[in-house]
Amino acid sequence: MLQLNFIRENRELTIAGLERKYFKGAAQAVDKLLGLDKQRRDTQSELDATLSQSNTLAKQIGQLMKEGKKETAEAAKAQTATLKIRAKALEESLREVEEQLQATLVLLPNLPHESVPPGRTPEENVEVYTWGEKPSLTEGAKPHWDLIEQYDIIDFKLGTKITGAGFPVYKGKGARLQRAMIQFFLDQAVEAGYLEIQPPILINAESGFGTGQLPDKEGQMYHATVDDLYLIPTAEVPITNLYRDVIVAENDLPIKNVGYTPCFRREAGSWGAHVRGLNRLHQFDKVEIVQVRKAEESYQALDEMAEHVKGLLQKLELPFRIIRLCGGDMGFTSALTFDFEVWSAAQARWLECSSVSNFETYQANRLKLRYKTEGKTQLLHTLNGSALALPRILAALLENNQTPEGIRIPKALVPYCGFEVIQ
C-alpha cells in the first residue's frame, strides 16, 4: 500500500497519480484519508498528554501522603481516576480511527511511474519492442484447439468431466512438451542467477493481503472456506511472502527467486474464440521470477527481467512484442508493467504470455519488508514477472510450427522433450 507520510507530504502528486490510474473519486479519497490521519494524530497527542498527566499525579500522591497532605492526595487520586477513564476512551477512539485509516488506505492503488503512458484501455498501451517475423501458414492451417484434437495431446472434454471447463488434461507428447517447457524455463532462470523455490500453492489471507490480492481480487481466487485458504493465482504470492515481516540483511541483497507452480484463477474472461482452447484457463502452469531490490536498483532490475523474458521467447523462435501498459490498464499494485505478447499465427492475433512489473514499495509496505542501511530501516522494492506462463506459449508453438508432416518443436526444447515433431 502507499506510505501515509508520502501522501501527507504530496497530496496533489498522489491525487494526480490516482487519476492517471482512473481511480474514482481520487481527491475525495485522499482528503478522507488525510482527515482520518489528522484525527489519529490529534487523538494520539491527547492520549499521550492524558497519560503523562496521570503519571505525574501518580508520582505526586505518595509524596503528598508523606507530607500529611491527605486531602490534597485524595483529590489527586480522584483526578487520576478521571484521567484513566479518559485515557481508556481515547485508546478506544484511537483504535477505531486507526482501523478506518487502514481500511481506507488499502483501497488506494499504487501510483504509476512517470514513464507510464496516459490512457484507460488496452488500445492506448504503447508498443515498445517487436521481434521476429510472423510465419506464413499453408492453406488449411488450423487453430491450436483443432490441432490438439488432431494429435490427441490435450483433452478438454476429459477435464470438463473431471472438474469443469477450463481444466484441461495433457496427454502423451502434450504432457511431455508441457514438462519440457517448465524445466527449460527453470533452467534458464537458474542460469541467470535465480534461486529455485518450490512454494505451497495454498496461501492464508495474510499472504493474500501482503502482495495485494486481498482485499482487491477475492472474486478471482478459489477460496477453501473451511480452512480460510486461497489457491494461488501465481507463484509471486507465496514467493514474495517468504519475506513478510522480515528485515533483510543488506549483504543478502539482491534477492532473485524463481518458482514453478500450477496457478488458479476463477475469472471468466470474454466470450467466443478469445477464450477457446488454451487462450484462457482456470488452471494453468507458470514459471515466475521474483526480485527484491533496493529502491535505486529496481528499475535496472525491471529491465534485466524484461531482457530475460525476451531471451526465452527468442530461444523458442516465437515472434513477440512488448507493450508498456497505460495507467488505466495497469494492475492495482503495479507502478510500471511491460506485457509480452506472442503472435498466434492461426488465430492471427497477439496473445499475452507474460507481465513484468515493478511494485516499488507498495507490496513491501504491506509486507513490512525492509532492510537496514547506515543504521536506518528502509522499505525495499519488489518485482515479478512470468517467465513464462505456458498455455498461450503452447498455443503459439502449435499454431506457428504446424506443417503438413506434423508440428515442429523448437530446437531449444528438443533436448528436454526428446522428440522433434508431434505427428
Secondary structure as the mmCIF struct_conf table of DSSP 4:
data_model
#
loop_
_struct_conf.conf_type_id
_struct_conf.id
_struct_conf.beg_label_comp_id
_struct_conf.beg_label_asym_id
_struct_conf.beg_label_seq_id
_struct_conf.end_label_comp_id
_struct_conf.end_label_asym_id
_struct_conf.end_label_seq_id
HELX_RH_AL_P HELX_RH_AL_P1 LEU A 4 GLU A 9
HELX_RH_AL_P HELX_RH_AL_P2 ARG A 11 ARG A 20
TURN_TY1_P TURN_TY1_P1 LYS A 21 TYR A 22
TURN_TY1_P TURN_TY1_P2 LYS A 24 GLY A 25
HELX_RH_AL_P HELX_RH_AL_P3 ALA A 26 LYS A 66
TURN_TY1_P TURN_TY1_P3 GLU A 67 GLY A 68
HELX_RH_AL_P HELX_RH_AL_P4 LYS A 70 LEU A 105
TURN_TY1_P TURN_TY1_P4 VAL A 106 LEU A 107
BEND BEND1 LEU A 108 LEU A 108
HELX_LH_PP_P HELX_LH_PP_P1 PRO A 109 HIS A 113
TURN_TY1_P TURN_TY1_P5 GLU A 114 SER A 115
HELX_LH_PP_P HELX_LH_PP_P2 VAL A 116 PRO A 118
BEND BEND2 ARG A 120 THR A 121
HELX_RH_3T_P HELX_RH_3T_P1 PRO A 122 GLU A 124
STRN STRN1 VAL A 126 TRP A 131
BEND BEND3 GLY A 132 GLY A 132
HELX_LH_PP_P HELX_LH_PP_P3 GLU A 133 PRO A 135
HELX_LH_PP_P HELX_LH_PP_P4 LEU A 137 THR A 138
TURN_TY1_P TURN_TY1_P6 GLU A 139 GLY A 140
HELX_RH_AL_P HELX_RH_AL_P5 HIS A 144 GLN A 150
TURN_TY1_P TURN_TY1_P7 TYR A 151 ASP A 152
STRN STRN2 ILE A 154 ASP A 155
HELX_RH_AL_P HELX_RH_AL_P6 PHE A 156 ILE A 162
TURN_TY1_P TURN_TY1_P8 THR A 163 THR A 163
TURN_TY1_P TURN_TY1_P9 ALA A 165 GLY A 166
STRN STRN3 VAL A 169 TYR A 170
HELX_RH_AL_P HELX_RH_AL_P7 GLY A 172 GLU A 191
TURN_TY1_P TURN_TY1_P10 ALA A 192 GLY A 193
HELX_LH_PP_P HELX_LH_PP_P5 TYR A 194 TYR A 194
STRN STRN4 LEU A 195 GLU A 196
BEND BEND4 ILE A 201 ILE A 201
STRN STRN5 LEU A 202 ASN A 204
HELX_RH_AL_P HELX_RH_AL_P8 ALA A 205 GLY A 210
TURN_TY1_P TURN_TY1_P11 THR A 211 GLY A 212
TURN_TY1_P TURN_TY1_P12 LEU A 214 ASP A 216
HELX_RH_3T_P HELX_RH_3T_P2 GLU A 218 GLN A 220
BEND BEND5 MET A 221 MET A 221
STRN STRN6 HIS A 223 ALA A 224
TURN_TY1_P TURN_TY1_P13 THR A 225 ASP A 228
STRN STRN7 LEU A 229 LEU A 231
BEND BEND6 PRO A 233 THR A 234
TURN_TY1_P TURN_TY1_P14 ALA A 235 ALA A 235
HELX_RH_AL_P HELX_RH_AL_P9 GLU A 236 THR A 240
HELX_RH_3T_P HELX_RH_3T_P3 ASN A 241 TYR A 243
TURN_TY1_P TURN_TY1_P15 ARG A 244 ASP A 245
STRN STRN8 ILE A 247 VAL A 248
HELX_RH_3T_P HELX_RH_3T_P4 GLU A 250 ASP A 252
HELX_LH_PP_P HELX_LH_PP_P6 LEU A 253 LEU A 253
BEND BEND7 PRO A 254 PRO A 254
STRN STRN9 ILE A 255 PHE A 264
BEND BEND8 TRP A 271 TRP A 271
HELX_RH_3T_P HELX_RH_3T_P5 GLY A 272 VAL A 275
BEND BEND9 ARG A 276 ARG A 276
TURN_TY1_P TURN_TY1_P16 GLY A 277 LEU A 278
BEND BEND10 ASN A 279 ARG A 280
BEND BEND11 HIS A 282 HIS A 282
STRN STRN10 GLN A 283 ARG A 293
HELX_RH_3T_P HELX_RH_3T_P6 ALA A 295 GLU A 297
HELX_RH_AL_P HELX_RH_AL_P10 SER A 298 LYS A 315
TURN_TY1_P TURN_TY1_P17 LEU A 316 GLU A 317
STRN STRN11 PHE A 320 ARG A 324
HELX_LH_PP_P HELX_LH_PP_P7 LEU A 325 CYS A 326
HELX_RH_3T_P HELX_RH_3T_P7 GLY A 327 ASP A 329
BEND BEND12 MET A 330 MET A 330
TURN_TY1_P TURN_TY1_P18 PHE A 332 THR A 333
BEND BEND13 ALA A 335 ALA A 335
STRN STRN12 LEU A 336 SER A 344
TURN_TY1_P TURN_TY1_P19 ALA A 345 ALA A 348
STRN STRN13 ARG A 349 GLU A 360
TURN_TY1_P TURN_TY1_P20 THR A 361 THR A 361
HELX_RH_AL_P HELX_RH_AL_P11 TYR A 362 LEU A 367
TURN_TY1_P TURN_TY1_P21 LYS A 368 LYS A 368
STRN STRN14 ARG A 370 THR A 373
TURN_TY1_P TURN_TY1_P22 GLU A 374 GLY A 375
STRN STRN15 LYS A 376 LEU A 379
STRN STRN16 HIS A 381 ALA A 389
HELX_RH_AL_P HELX_RH_AL_P12 LEU A 390 ASN A 400
TURN_TY1_P TURN_TY1_P23 ASN A 401 ASN A 401
STRN STRN17 GLN A 402 THR A 403
TURN_TY1_P TURN_TY1_P24 PRO A 404 GLU A 405
STRN STRN18 GLY A 406 ARG A 408
HELX_LH_PP_P HELX_LH_PP_P8 ILE A 409 PRO A 410
HELX_RH_3T_P HELX_RH_3T_P8 LYS A 411 LEU A 413
HELX_RH_AL_P HELX_RH_AL_P13 VAL A 414 CYS A 417
BEND BEND14 GLY A 418 GLY A 418
BEND BEND15 GLU A 420 GLU A 420
STRN STRN19 VAL A 421 ILE A 422
#
